[in-house]
Amino acid sequence: MMNKHLIHGLVVGGLFTAAITWIAVIDTLAEGGFALLASAVFGFAAGLCIGGLVAANFAMLAAEEKKTETARAHRQLAAHAHA
């Protein structure tokens, strides 16, 4: 279960990174040269930051679900132990 969430987080984070980089590049496409390069680099850096936060959010969701499943399993074992 955790691997599925991590993969989804990386995919969604990668899509955010690509979209932000593309938007930054398209703004300076007509300029060309160093303006285009700088825009692409800064857009990629911003995209990585936001994409990383999205991926971390998915990882936290996976950790929270794992904790809930573990607590549910312990609760079921405790209920059977007293019977």
MOWOZI-V38675 format. One record per pair of residues at least 24 apart in sequence whose ideal C-beta (glycine too) atoms are under 6 Angstrom apart, sorted by the first residue. I is the first residue (numbers start at 0). J is the second residue. Records with the same first field share a line. If there is no record, write none. Layout:
I=J, J
This chain:
1=61, 65
4=57, 60, 61
5=58
7=57
8=54, 57, 58
9=54
11=53
12=50, 53, 54
15=49, 50, 53
16=46, 47, 50
19=45, 46
20=46
